[in-house]
């Protein structure tokens, strides 16, 4: 595991190694721990085998309908990163 933080931004980047199942399990455990402190974890880069096991965005709560409306408003033809956003938007 590789960890680098940016205190001024409140961002920590974690690089994982191991097989896809171990990486997905590590992300799930990290998200459980972060949710207690109102944090979150987003997977920026991962192999397809890892992405099949976890949602890269994690839980977005009740914000998904708003995100869909914003996406529709600014990208009505769904040309920008189609299907790669939270909830598949």
DOVEXTOR-326021 format. One record per residue (C-alpha): residue in one letter; y, x, z. Coordinates in steps of 0.05 Angstrom, whole numbers, plus 5000, padded with zeros to 4 digits. Each point is the difference from the previous one (the first is absolute). Example, Ala and Ser with C-alpha at 12.3 -4.5 7.8 and 13.67 -1.06 7.14 Angstrom:
<recs>
<rec aa="a" c2="4910" c1="5246" c3="5156"/>
<rec aa="s" c2="5069" c1="5027" c3="4987"/>
</recs>
This chain:
<recs>
<rec aa="x" c2="5000" c1="5000" c3="5000"/>
<rec aa="x" c2="5070" c1="5024" c3="4983"/>
<rec aa="x" c2="5060" c1="4970" c3="5036"/>
<rec aa="x" c2="5074" c1="5009" c3="4985"/>
<rec aa="x" c2="5056" c1="4962" c3="5032"/>
<rec aa="x" c2="5073" c1="4984" c3="4988"/>
<rec aa="x" c2="5030" c1="4980" c3="5067"/>
<rec aa="x" c2="5067" c1="4979" c3="4971"/>
<rec aa="x" c2="4966" c1="4950" c3="4954"/>
<rec aa="x" c2="4945" c1="4979" c3="5049"/>
<rec aa="x" c2="4948" c1="5017" c3="4947"/>
<rec aa="x" c2="4935" c1="5038" c3="5009"/>
<rec aa="x" c2="4957" c1="5019" c3="4940"/>
<rec aa="x" c2="4926" c1="5009" c3="5012"/>
<rec aa="x" c2="4953" c1="5031" c3="4950"/>
<rec aa="x" c2="4926" c1="4982" c3="5009"/>
<rec aa="x" c2="4938" c1="5034" c3="4975"/>
<rec aa="x" c2="4927" c1="4980" c3="5001"/>
<rec aa="x" c2="4962" c1="4946" c3="4963"/>
<rec aa="x" c2="5032" c1="4934" c3="4980"/>
<rec aa="x" c2="4968" c1="4961" c3="5057"/>
<rec aa="x" c2="5026" c1="5050" c3="5053"/>
<rec aa="x" c2="5070" c1="4998" c3="4970"/>
<rec aa="x" c2="5001" c1="4924" c3="4998"/>
<rec aa="x" c2="4976" c1="4997" c3="5072"/>
<rec aa="x" c2="5054" c1="5050" c3="5022"/>
<rec aa="x" c2="5054" c1="4958" c3="4967"/>
<rec aa="x" c2="4974" c1="4936" c3="5033"/>
<rec aa="x" c2="4998" c1="5034" c3="5069"/>
<rec aa="x" c2="5070" c1="5028" c3="4990"/>
<rec aa="x" c2="5027" c1="4932" c3="4981"/>
<rec aa="x" c2="4969" c1="4968" c3="5062"/>
<rec aa="x" c2="5034" c1="5052" c3="5045"/>
<rec aa="x" c2="5067" c1="4995" c3="4964"/>
<rec aa="x" c2="5002" c1="4924" c3="5002"/>
<rec aa="x" c2="5003" c1="5002" c3="5076"/>
<rec aa="x" c2="5066" c1="5037" c3="4995"/>
<rec aa="x" c2="5025" c1="4959" c3="4941"/>
<rec aa="x" c2="4987" c1="5057" c3="4951"/>
<rec aa="x" c2="4965" c1="4998" c3="4934"/>
<rec aa="x" c2="4961" c1="5044" c3="4951"/>
<rec aa="x" c2="5005" c1="4997" c3="4925"/>
<rec aa="x" c2="4952" c1="5039" c3="4956"/>
<rec aa="x" c2="5042" c1="5035" c3="4947"/>
<rec aa="x" c2="4944" c1="5037" c3="4965"/>
<rec aa="x" c2="4925" c1="4991" c3="5003"/>
<rec aa="x" c2="4938" c1="5001" c3="4957"/>
<rec aa="x" c2="4979" c1="4934" c3="4969"/>
<rec aa="x" c2="4939" c1="5000" c3="5046"/>
<rec aa="x" c2="5045" c1="5000" c3="5061"/>
<rec aa="x" c2="5047" c1="4947" c3="4972"/>
<rec aa="x" c2="4940" c1="4954" c3="4988"/>
<rec aa="x" c2="4985" c1="5001" c3="5075"/>
<rec aa="x" c2="5071" c1="4990" c3="5027"/>
<rec aa="x" c2="5064" c1="4967" c3="4980"/>
<rec aa="x" c2="5048" c1="5058" c3="4987"/>
<rec aa="x" c2="5059" c1="4959" c3="5028"/>
<rec aa="x" c2="4966" c1="4973" c3="5062"/>
<rec aa="x" c2="5023" c1="4936" c3="5033"/>
<rec aa="x" c2="5068" c1="4977" c3="4974"/>
<rec aa="x" c2="5002" c1="4940" c3="5046"/>
<rec aa="x" c2="5038" c1="4939" c3="4976"/>
<rec aa="x" c2="5044" c1="5041" c3="4952"/>
<rec aa="x" c2="4955" c1="4992" c3="4939"/>
<rec aa="x" c2="5031" c1="4935" c3="4973"/>
<rec aa="x" c2="5069" c1="5033" c3="5003"/>
<rec aa="x" c2="4974" c1="5063" c3="4966"/>
<rec aa="x" c2="4970" c1="4957" c3="4945"/>
<rec aa="x" c2="5067" c1="4965" c3="4988"/>
<rec aa="x" c2="5037" c1="5065" c3="4998"/>
<rec aa="x" c2="4950" c1="5030" c3="4951"/>
<rec aa="x" c2="5005" c1="4938" c3="4956"/>
<rec aa="x" c2="5076" c1="5002" c3="5002"/>
<rec aa="x" c2="5008" c1="5073" c3="4980"/>
<rec aa="x" c2="4937" c1="5009" c3="4958"/>
<rec aa="x" c2="4985" c1="4932" c3="4969"/>
<rec aa="x" c2="4952" c1="5030" c3="4948"/>
<rec aa="x" c2="4961" c1="5038" c3="5054"/>
<rec aa="x" c2="5007" c1="5066" c3="4962"/>
<rec aa="x" c2="5015" c1="5046" c3="5059"/>
<rec aa="x" c2="4937" c1="5023" c3="5038"/>
<rec aa="x" c2="4966" c1="4934" c3="4986"/>
<rec aa="x" c2="4947" c1="4984" c3="5053"/>
<rec aa="x" c2="5014" c1="5062" c3="5041"/>
<rec aa="x" c2="5047" c1="4971" c3="5052"/>
<rec aa="x" c2="4984" c1="4964" c3="5065"/>
<rec aa="x" c2="4954" c1="4942" c3="4990"/>
<rec aa="x" c2="4988" c1="5021" c3="4928"/>
<rec aa="x" c2="5071" c1="4985" c3="4977"/>
</recs>
